[in-house]
């Protein structure tokens, strides 16, 4: 049985979800605060999750022709200023470098909050002809936005992300890439992170500074709040005109390129915690669990127990499992609690009696189930179990989201839902920003997206009662 | 035969080695200048090499128990100031952030030039007991040093690197880790980059700001100049005392930890270019070549040629080769030149006659040799050939280094060697910094290291004639 002390160290999610979240982040040793205000440290257990996300997302990128590059972290002020909407969106929240060594700079530079302007400056020289297109570049790096309030993984002054920046010969190609990457993100969230998402388009109010269209994937957290989990932007030729990015087309005329950008961040780790976690701590989907199987020997000082544990470890390693033996001198109960707190998907319990009987016990982290397993069959049983857990976690998250997606026909209905059973609220909208503003002001909910899968819930806008044009997902959000 | 036009686009290395280097970097599309002064862009071909270096070095790190983390990119000024020697070494060359958003900061922060101070600040809280030791953390990131003169890969204001930072219970453990990582770097350079290195200790004049001892690996470039290719530092307990990093040991007393740090950078790519490159361009060792095999179809419009090329590609891919077909509409000669410029280790030439004869031609990039290969045997022939090239490149580089390592007994001999046949100069030294200063002033050569493999070349210092204490490698360096 798991030791209670470690579990008692975290607040229950029903009592205080925000505190539960912070407790899990700290007790699972994912991240910690630093003396650099607003910046966090990724500890080994947290960074290892990011590495697994990077590896699997990068493989998917490369299958679609993405090439990785690295551009400078600094943006000269004059460059940031070139696209009007973009600079208005970002200038208030950038960090400014004003001195290099002992001397003031002639022109100050900001630390990149995002790199559209740098990619444009680069593409301007790198693209000459239609033969140079498309450019489908991406970089993995950190960016800086001077946030006032910060929360681990969700919002910090510096965060890790990937940012893709592409240039295309036609508007159609740019739109196709924008949607392709949104679909890639959605599949990644479902297949790797076991998080179901709603795909849709942002309203004009919520779109990216400088974009013609922003598409988003929206996930629902356990507490009923929404989390924007990835975005993909179509810039049209707006940036190309501001930066003068032209190419000679097949017909020998000079044309502006069409551009996109798309990004996901370490927020995805926050999403995973808040979708799958429980009152014993983290619950990791097997595909991103740095340790998938923890073998806990029982009565490990008895002859043969540790040897058998190491043997099982080698056999599972050989099958490609990420597996460890906890052979420290802590009690089994404490080891169980630690494995649960860290979200390790499968625990193998093996003691002298088990060995005698040629079996062991497998404990699932996601639902607590215990399974007896013949030692002879451990490889196939565990690998199958990891697949099952991955699938079951997605199903469970999807069921939760479906149970917490509601329909509102008027403002009272919407308010009641948000105040009593928070979740996604589907409601019709007239496309007037005044209604969006009013909903935000009155109930602190924002339009999450206009989903690709539109429904006609009623004829009138949930807010003003005028004819409705779009079905929108609304919610309170992180 | 290769087309001459592309080759003519680069300066020959005998005419102007520095220009040859810049030409290769640009024509092989590894890197380019940006409008951010002193900062470069890593283009896909350059970044892909770095990804292969990262992957293979990171695997080696993890085998020795290294865990990856990520710490903030900013260092508050008060933190940088805590260790006296360290701040003196770095303060003159950091970039300062003075404003966040629209407001001046209360305390300015620099962009990390290296992260000892941040790791110390983190370890101070994270380490309590001997059970928490050792900490063997590493991060892959970029750092900023406000250099005045910059050169692609070798020196730029922002560069990519890894920095390991460890904390240990005893001085012996710290020294062992310092040497372990130096050895890991040396093996990596030889086995992966095919670059032989000299391992040794830096003199006090050349050691890292704040270190008790700095160890280095030094490589010799084709032009006879030295390149410091990786360093490993033992800090003793100096930083621990400055930052108050203490732990309770087994004997229940409070002790200071002993620390190390070690780093390698994208310089390694510069080293590879300057060790292996030739007048046709880049020459990449197979283990870090993003494309190892380029298949060039001859008369590709003839029936069956492209199909056969794609078939060979699939068969090589299945064996784990990184392989491409150049099926563009360029001439074969131009394709040959491009493959050579980009340093792709093996070219497969396949045309209608070859297909009829059931063979193809393999051309080695490293020595130009052409080999006839039966199509049936292409998998084993190519994989074996890649191994052979990897080994031969190391042998060739080692032979070059040995041919360019000299002995000098006095200043005249040293000067003559450096002016006529540049290379490493082995010479005895009295350990007085005045002699080091004099050699640097008179012949622009620095002490590269005091090699682990000491020899007694004579009894007296090469400079002052007093009794010698150490054999030193001297050289002009990048």
Interface residues (C-beta under 8 A of the other chain):
Chain A: X32 X34 X35 X36 X39 X40 X41 X42 X43 X44 X47 X48 X50 X51 X67 X68 X69 X70 X71 X72 X73 X74 X75 X76 X79 X92 X93 X94 X95 X96 X97 X98 X99 X100 X101 X102 X109 X111 X118 X121 X122 X125 X126 X137 X141 X142 X144 X146 X157 X158 X160
Chain B: X32 X34 X35 X36 X39 X40 X41 X42 X43 X44 X47 X48 X50 X51 X67 X68 X69 X70 X71 X72 X73 X74 X75 X76 X79 X92 X93 X94 X95 X96 X97 X98 X99 X100 X101 X102 X109 X111 X118 X121 X122 X125 X126 X137 X141 X142 X144 X146 X157 X158 X160
